């Protein structure tokens, strides 16, 4: 700690040479099985460093784990990404934010406007039964989501297009890359969605679970949840055909 007195006045100013400490690293754990406990995750990640905090959102199927350093967090991801928990493979991503928030950035103009700054993804070829809630749940596998909105027409019907805004630019880019390389399905139909990065988009409230008509087709479609089609399966073959020859 060094001190000096400026010549132009009598105030004593202290100058510190302290180095900013590592604030740790947050890991997003997607596709989390319902049975997974905080104790179980802490034990698993403790192999790669000190675990400072574990939070689980069972309703949305993901967890956030804070490690003591970002290096340890990255090491844990390298070793544990894709590991099976209770018969289900989890997806790990390093979060760029200091805390796992899904409330949205403070600079957002209002609740109906998405300001992306590279974090927004345009999603197309959705099933008409996909709602805001299902869309958000599906994309949480790639990382924390600020907002997920299905674009509707003047009658309140889905246009089969949507906007998803991530907390992290990295998560947005990763989502687009994985969806491009694989077949990401949100409902029972082998109808793969497409995703592209976008700069900015203003949108309305979208299509919520409360507003959508609960027809037999709706219940049939939502029987099977969001997933990546298994490589080599008949479902993947159908989905890739759909990518080449999309059915409107």
VEXPAZA-18217 format. One record per residue: residue in one letter; x, y, z of N, C-alpha, C in turn. Coordinates in steps of 0.02 Angstrom, whole numbers, plus 32768, in hexadecimal, padded with zeros to 4 digits. Atoms other than C-alpha are relative to their C-alpha. Layout:
BEGIN
AXYZXYZXYZ/...
REM end
This chain:
BEGIN
X802A7FC48000800080008000802C803E8000/X7FD87FC48005804C80A77FCA7FD5803D800C/X80257FC27FF4801981587FFD8027803B7FE5/X7FDF7FC38015803E82047FB67FD1803B800B/X80277FC47FF6800482B77FCE8006802C7FC2/X7FFE7FD3803A7FD5831B7F31801580468016/X7FE67FBE7FEF802C83C57F307FCA80367FFE/X80307FCA800A7F8F84267EFC7FCD80048038/X802C7FFA7FC67F2D83FE7F9C80197FD28038/X7FE780237FC57F4083B180487FE27FBC800C/X801F80417FF67EDB8311802F80327FC87FF5/X7FD4803B80077F36826D80487FDC7FCB7FD9/X801E8032802B7F1281ED7FC180277FBF8005/X7FE080417FFD7F3481347FD17FF97FDC7FBE/X80018025803F7F6280D07F37800D7FB7800F/X7FF880487FF27F4B80147F3D80147FDC7FC0/X7FE9802880397FA17F977ECC7FE27FBA8003/X801E80427FF97F2B7F097EF77FEA7FE47FBD/X80158022803E7F077E8B7E6D7FBA7FE58009/X804580197FFC7E517E627E487FFF7FB58008/X800180487FF17E2A7DB87E917FD27FDC7FCF/X802B802A80297DDE7D297E2E7FBD7FF78024/X804380047FE17D237D307E507FE17FBB7FF9/X801C804380097D0C7C7B7E227FDC7FF97FBE/X8021800D80407CAF7C2B7D927FBE7FDC800A/X804280217FFE7BF77BFE7D7C7FFA7FCF7FC7/X800B803480337BCB7B5F7D1F7FB57FF47FFB/X80468011800B7B207B437CD27FFC7FB57FF0/X800A8048800B7AE77A8D7CDB7FBB7FF57FE2/X803F800980227A607A6B7C5A7FEB7FB77FFC/X801D8044800679EF79D27C3F80067FDA8042/X7FF6801F7FBE79F679B07CFA7FC57FD38013/X8036802D7FEA799279187D377FDF801A803F/X80267FE87FC6790B793C7DB8801C7FE68042/X7FE8801F7FC2795B78C77E388041801E801A/X7FBF7FE67FED79FF79267E3E7FFB8031803B/X80007FD67FC47A2479787EE7803C802F8001/X7FC87FD17FF97A937A0C7F18803D7FDC801D/X7FCA80257FE17AFB79967F8380257FD57FCD/X7FE3802A80347B1779237EEF802C80297FD0/X7FDA7FD5802D7B5079B27E7E803F801B8021/X7FC67FE67FDC7BC279FA7F0380377FCC8005/X7FCF80367FFB7C1779527F1A80217FF47FBD/X7FE6800C80437C2B793D7E5E803280357FEB/X7FD57FC980167C7779E97E3E803A800D802F/X7FCB7FF57FCF7CE279E97EDB80417FDE7FEB/X7FC4802280197D5B79767E80802E802F7FD9/X7FDA7FD3802A7D937A0C7E1A800D80448021/X7FF57FC17FDC7D9C7A947E9F7FCA800B8034/X80317FF17FCC7D3A7AE67F2A7FBF80197FE2/X80427FEC80187C807AF57F0A7FE380348031/X80187FCA7FD57C3F7B9B7F4E7FB480028006/X80497FFB7FFE7B887B8B7F227FE17FD27FCB/X80268029802F7B0A7B177ECE7FB680138005/X80487FF180027A5A7B4A7E987FE07FD57FCB/X8023802C802F79DD7AD77E437FBA801A7FF3/X80447FEF801579407B057DE17FE17FC07FE4/X801D8040801578E07A617DDA7FC980097FCC/X80377FF4802F784E7AAE7D7A801A80077FB9/X7FE47FF3804378BE7AE27CE880387FCF7FEE/X7FCF80348010793A7A527CF5804780177FF6/X7FBA7FEC800479DF7AAC7D10801980158044/X7FE17FEB7FC27A597ADA7D99803980307FF1/X7FC67FD480067AE17B5C7DB780317FEF8038/X7FCC80127FCF7B847B2E7E0D803780337FFD/X7FCA7FCF7FFE7C037BAF7E46803F7FE0801D/X7FBF80197FEA7CB87B787E51802B803A801A/X7FD77FCC7FE27D427BD57EAE802880287FCC/X7FDE7FDC80357D9D7C037E0C7FE37FED7FBC/X8019800F80437D6F7C0D7D5480287FC77FE0/X7FD78037801A7E007B987D2B7FE57FBD8017/X801B803E7FE57DB77B137D9D7FBC7FF17FE1/X80418009801F7D0B7B307D5380087FE47FB9/X7FF4801780447D4F7B197CA2801A7FB78000/X7FE680447FF97DAD7A7C7CDA7FC77FCE800E/X8039802A7FEF7D0C7A357D237FD67FF37FC1/X80278007803E7CB07A567C7F80227FD07FD0/X7FDA802B802E7D397A037C197FF97FB68012/X800280457FE97D2F79667C837FBA7FE3800A/X804380187FEE7C75795D7CAB7FCA800B7FCA/X80327FF380337C1B799E7C107FEA7FC07FDE/X801B803C801F7BA979147BD07FFC7FC4802E/X800380377FD07BB678AA7C6D7FB87FED800E/X804480187FF27B1D78407C967FEF8005804A/X801A7FFD7FBC7ABB78697D347FBA7FE18000/X804080227FFD7A2C77F47D5E7FE77FED7FBB/X8012801780427A2F77B37CAC7FF680367FCC/X800A7FC8802E7A2D785F7C5A804080287FFA/X7FC37FDB800A7AC078BA7C0C7FF4804B8009/X80077FB97FF37AD8796D7C4A802D80297FD2/X7FDA7FD3802D7B187A017BE5801B8039802B/X7FE07FCE7FD67B957A767C39801B803A7FD6/X7FE77FC480217BBF7B297C07801B80308034/X7FE57FCD7FD47C2C7BB07C567FD880407FF7/X80297FC380047BC17C487C7F802E803D8004/X7FD77FC480017C087CF37C587FED80318037/X80167FD37FCC7BA07D4D7CDD80187FE98044/X7FE7800F7FBD7BCF7D557D967FCC7FDA8029/X803380247FDB7B2A7D0A7DCF7FCC7FE47FD0/X802F8021802E7AA77C957D817FBC80218001/X803F7FDC80017A1E7D157D637FD87FF07FC1/X802B8008803B79897CFB7CEF7FCD80387FFF/X802F7FC87FFC79347DA07D18800780317FC7/X7FF67FD38037797D7DFA7C83802D803A8013/X7FD17FCB7FF379FD7E867C737FDD80418014/X801E7FC27FE879DE7F2D7CC87FF880347FCA/X80047FCE803579F77F8C7C257FC57FF37FD1/X80378010802D795F7F3B7BD47FCA80378004/X802E7FC8800278E37FC37B9D7FBE7FF18022/X803E80137FE078447F687BCE7FF77FB57FF8/X800980497FFE77FD7EBA7BE57FF07FE37FBC/X80138019804277CA7EAD7B2D803780097FCC/X7FCB7FEF8030786F7EE27ADE80407FDA8011/X7FC380267FF679067E727ACA803B80287FE4/X7FC37FDF801779AD7ECD7AC280387FCD8005/X7FD8803C7FFF7A247E457A8F804A800A800A/X7FB87FF67FFF7AD57E887A7580257FBD7FF4/X7FE0803F80127B027DDF7A267FE87FC58029/X801880377FD57AA27D787AA77FBE7FE47FE8/X8041801780187A007D637A4580067FD07FC5/X80008033803579DC7CCD79D67FBA7FFE7FE0/X803F8007802479567CC679507FF37FB67FF3/X80128047800778FE7C1D79527FC67FF97FCF/X8034800A803278967BDF78BF7FEE7FB67FFA/X801B8043800C78337B4578897FE67FDF8040/X801E801A7FC277DE7B3379327FBE7FDD7FF0/X8043801C800377477AC479497FCF80358019/X80317FCD7FEA76A97B2F795B7FEC7FFA8049/X801480097FBA768F7AE77A09803580178032/X7FCB7FEA7FD377337B297A4F7FEE8044801E/X80107FC27FDD77157BB17AD28040801F801B/X7FC67FDF7FE277897C2D7B2880217FD38035/X7FE680287FC9779A7BB97BBC80277FC37FE8/X7FDE803B801C77C77B1E7B57804180157FDD/X7FC57FE7802478407B847AED8039800F8031/X7FCD7FEF7FCF789C7BC57B86801D7FC28020/X7FE9803E7FE178A57B1A7BD6802F7FDB7FD0/X7FD78023803278EC7AD37B348046801E7FFA/X7FC07FDF800C79767B557B22802B8008803F/X7FD97FFE7FC379AD7B507BD880387FCB8000/X7FCC803380067A137AB77BA78042801F7FEA/X7FC47FDF801A7A8E7B317B55801C80348030/X7FEA7FCD7FD17A987BAC7BE67FC5802A8018/X80357FD67FE47A337C2B7C4D7FE0802D7FCB/X80267FDA803179AB7C837BE87FDD803B8020/X80237FC57FE7796E7D357C047FB77FFF7FEC/X80447FFB801A78D57D287B967FF87FD37FC3/X8010802A803978827CB27B1A7FBA80127FEA/X80417FE8801877F47CF37AAE7FEF7FE37FBC/X80198019804077917C9B7A267FDB803A7FDD/X80207FC98025775E7D1B79A17FBB7FEA7FE9/X80458010801476A27D1E79837FE780327FCD/X801E7FD2803076367D6A78FB7FC980298022/X80327FD37FE475A77DE679117FC77FDA8023/X803480297FE075347D567946801A7FDB803D/X7FE380217FC775AB7D1B79CC80187FB97FF2/X7FE98042801375E07C80796B804B80017FF2/X7FB88005800B76947C447960801280087FB7/X7FE67FF9804476F67C7978C780367FCB7FF3/X7FCC80347FFF776C7BE578EC8047801E8002/X7FBF7FDF7FF677F77C64790B8003801A8048/X7FF87FE97FBB783F7C9D79B280438022800A/X7FC27FE07FEC78C67D017A0980137FE68045/X7FE680167FBF79317CBC7A96803C802B8011/X7FC77FD77FEB79A47D307AF780237FDE803A/X7FD7801F7FCD7A317CE27B5B80208034802D/X7FD97FD57FD47A8F7D2C7BEE8045800B7FE2/X7FBB8000801A7B347D037B9880027FFD7FB4/X7FF4800280487B6F7D257AE7801A7FBB7FEC/X7FE28042800D7BD37C837AF07FCA7FCB7FFC/X8036803180007B377C1F7B1B7FD580067FC1/X80277FF5803D7AD97C6E7A8880247FE27FC4/X7FD9801B80377B657C417A1080027FB48002/X7FFE80487FF87B707B917A567FBE7FE07FEC/X8042801A80127AB47B777A427FF87FFD7FB4/X80067FFE804A7AB97BAC798B802B7FCA7FE1/X7FD18032801B7B507B3B796A7FE47FB98009/X801980447FF37B037AA179BD7FC17FF07FD8/X803E800B80257A5A7AB87969800F7FF87FB5/X7FEC800680477AB07ACC78BF801D7FBB7FF2/X7FDE8040800A7B167A2D78D77FD47FC4800F/X802B80387FED7A8C79C279237FB7800F7FED/X80487FF6800C79CF79B0791A7FDF800B8044/X801E7FEE7FC0797E7A0C79AB7FB47FFF7FF9/X8048800A800478CA79D479C47FDF80178040/X80217FE57FC6784F7A297A397FC07FDB8012/X803F80247FF477B479BA7A2780057FB97FE6/X8000804680177781790A79F480147FFA7FB7/X7FF08002804877947933793A804A80087FF3/X7FB97FF880117840791F78EA800A80407FD7/X7FFE7FBF8021783979D878BD803880298020/X7FC77FDE7FE278E67A2478DD7FFB804C7FFA/X80007FB7800378F17ADC7908804280187FE3/X7FC37FE1801779707B5078BA800E803C802B/X7FEE7FC87FD579CF7BD87915803880297FE0/X7FCD7FD280197A337C7178E18007803A8032/X7FF47FC77FD47A837CFF79437FE1803E7FE2/X801D7FC280187A2F7DA9793780178039802C/X7FE97FC57FDC7A577E5A796D7FCD801C8031/X80337FE27FD579B47E9E79B07FBA7FF07FE6/X8044800F801578FB7E7779AD7FCF80198034/X80377FEC7FD578607EC779F57FC97FCE7FF7/X80348033800577D67E4D7A1D7FC9800D8032/X80387FF97FD1772E7E3F7A7380057FCB8036/X7FFF802F7FC876FF7DCD7B0380077FB77FE9/X7FF88044801977037D337A927FC57FD3800F/X803480327FF6769F7C937AAA800D7FDB8041/X7FF7801F7FBF768B7C5A7B5D7FD67FC08006/X8027803D7FF2764A7BB57BA37FB78011800D/X80447FEC7FEE75B27C127BE07FD680107FC3/X80257FE9803B75837C547B347FF67FCC7FCA/X8004802F803775A07BBF7AC47FC37FD28007/X803A802C8000750B7B537A9280177FB8800E/X7FEC80457FEB75167AA77AE57FD97FCD7FD6/X80208030802E74E57A3B7A4F80207FBC8008/X7FE180437FFE7506797F7A3D804680007FE2/X7FBE7FFC8020759879AC79CA8033801D8031/X7FD47FE17FCF75E27A197A54801A7FCC8031/X7FED80327FCF75E1798C7AD3802B7FC87FE2/X7FD9803480227624790F7A54804880187FF5/X7FBE7FE5801076B679817A26802C8008803E/X7FD77FF27FC576ED79AB7AD7800E7FC2802B/X7FF2803E7FDB76F278F57B10804B7FF38006/X7FB88008800077AA78F37AE2802080448003/X7FE17FBE7FF5781779827B1F803B800E7FD3/X7FC77FEB802878A979E17AD2803B7FD18008/X7FC7802E8000794179797AA2802780077FC0/X7FD88008803D79CD79607A257FF17FB97FE7/X800F8042801C799E78D279B0803E7FD48005/X7FC8802F7FF97A0A783979D180207FF27FBC/X7FDC800B803F7A8F7827794C7FF67FB97FE6/X800A8041801F7A67779A78D47FBA7FE48008/X804480187FF579B3778A790C7FD380117FC5/X80317FF18034791B778978997FE680478009/X80187FBC7FF278E3782978EF803180347FE4/X7FCF7FD1801A7986787F78BF7FFD80017FB4/X80058004804A79757842780B7FC6802A7FE6/X803A7FD8801378C7788E7801800C804B8009/X7FF27FBA7FF07902792F7852802F801F7FCD/X7FD17FE580317994794577DA7FDF80097FBB/X80257FF8803E791F792977477FD5803F8004/X802A7FC57FF578AE79AF7791802A80407FF9/X7FD47FC7800779447A257799800A80147FB7/X7FF37FF4804779617A1176DF7FBF80147FDC/X80417FF2801F78A87A1276AD7FCD80128036/X802C7FEC7FC8784F7A7577377FB780017FEC/X80498001800B77937A5A77457FE180398027/X801F7FC77FE077337AF8776C7FBD7FED801E/
REM end
